[in-house]
Amino acid sequence: MFLKGPISWEWLSIAGKLSGKALHVAIVLWLIFGLTKSETVKIQHKLLDDLGVSRKSYYNAIRHLQEAGLISVEKRRGARHEITLQGLKSKG
């Protein structure tokens, strides 16, 4: 397993400054994005488990990443979130 780039350092540094396990979740998202070659993915909870991310921490991290403008999330009742990689939040 490996992360496929390029990954914007600015994108990653924003994720790294967020609280909780946001950076962990961001890394898992980039891994899945690279494996699927799709900008919209569904999270694989086994990968979160590999990094010690609980379900509660995952939901908090997704919220933080979304608020930072790094991802968008489509929630579906009874199904995993569909997460789309976004560009950087505009400044100003």
C-alpha positions, 0 to 999 in steps of 0.5 A, a space after each residue: 500500500 502507498 499514497 499516490 500523489 501528487 498531494 498538495 502540501 498546502 492541502 495536507 498541512 491544512 488537514 494536519 492543523 485540524 483537531 483530532 484524527 483529521 490528518 489520519 482520516 485525510 491520509 486514508 482518503 488519499 490512499 483510497 483516492 489513489 487506489 480507485 483513481 476516483 475523486 469520490 470514494 466511500 471510506 473503508 473502515 478497516 483502513 481507519 482501524 489500521 490507524 487507530 481511528 474510532 468511529 466517533 473520531 472518524 465522524 469528527 474528522 470528516 466534519 473538520 475536513 469538510 468545514 476546512 473545505 478539503 472534502 465534500 460529503 454526501 450522507 445517505 441513510 444506511 450507507 457509507 458516506 460518499 466523500 469527494 476531494 475538494 480544492 483548497 478553501 478560498 481565502 478571503 
